[in-house]
Amino acid sequence: MAPRTTVTSEALAAAWLAAIVGSSDDAIVSKTLDGIVTSWNPAAEKLFGYSGDEIIGQPIATLAPPDRENEMPAILENIRRGEKVDHYETVRRRKDGSLVDISLTVSPIRDEKGRIVGASKIARDITARKQAEERQRMLTAELSHRVKNMLAVVGVLAERSCANASSVAACLETFRGRLQALGAAHNALIAGDWSWASLAAVVQTALEPYVGEDDRIRRDIQDLRITPELALSLALGVHELATNAAKYGALSSPTGRIALTARIEEGDGGEELRLVWQEDGGPAAIQPAVPGFGTSMLSQAIQYQHRGTVEFDWRKEGLVCRLSLPLATSFPNSRE
């Protein structure tokens, strides 16, 4: 009869501990008080790229980037005093030289007499969290920038809407229409995560108040991804053109029609977006002695902010507005 093997509670506990360390998703490493690696679990190999055979017996400082070489001696000094280092966020260098953001918990290892003889380190990869935090910081900064710009735009719109208004009601009506145009641009930007907007969507939403059942505004838009700044400029510009057409131009007459086209064409300096607003069938277009706010705003925004050109042709058949924008510099990601 074979002798019975007795498994002590200490051996069972050690086996359980080894199984836990071996299957952990966190890197678990032990080292001497001199910083020499004495154990290295599979998660540590996955995180740092070194196998156990490569790193055990080597200094843990092998993982330190050049600018963080003093961290490890300082951590070991805390361990010698019996202090635990909990959730310390730092950066370590992998075998291939790349850097990884980690969170460290380092605890003293004691022998059977209670003397501190080494350190146990648990390292967790926090790269995804750091990237999310950086993205959130960038989004917050971008939102702050956009809110400040938007408040400045709203202030200008409020001032100019009431500058020549004949009454408070007229001022409010003009201001409300311009705010709706800004809202149209914002709705289009939401779909693009605030980094771009659909040209077709910007035009469509800006024209919604003026499109009736007869749909006298014919649109032929080659859709593009445009920048947030250009989306705001075009939304306001299209709104101003439509408002003027409703008051004085093609939309003020039952027979009036508007054709709005936007497509990429070859220009002298490369590809351009060419947008044409052409009114026909309404009253003759008469060039004002003093340019109105809408035409001035559109011209200045396209010329100075977007490096394009705007031309107005005051024909007897109706107004024609031609807008040209360099494709590469105004919206380089338009075809993605």
Buried (B, 14 or more C-beta within 10 A) or exposed (E): EEEEEEEEEEEEEEEEEEEEBEEBEBBBBBBBBEBBBBBBBBBBBEBBBBEBEBBBEBBBBBBBBEEBEEBBEEBBEBBEEEEEBEEBEBBBBEBEEEEBBBBBBBBBBEEEEEEBEBBBBBBBBBEEEBEEEEEEEEEEEEEEEBEEEEEEBBEEBBEBBBEEBEEEEEBEBBBEBBBBBBEBBBBBBEEBEBEBBBBBBBBBBBBEBBEEEEEBBEBEBBEBBBBBBBBBBBBBBBBBBBBBBBEBBBBEBEEBBBBBBBEBEEBEEEBBBBBBBBBBBBBEBEEEEEEBBBBEBBBEBBEEEBEBBBEBEEEEBBBBBBBBBBBEEBBEEBEE
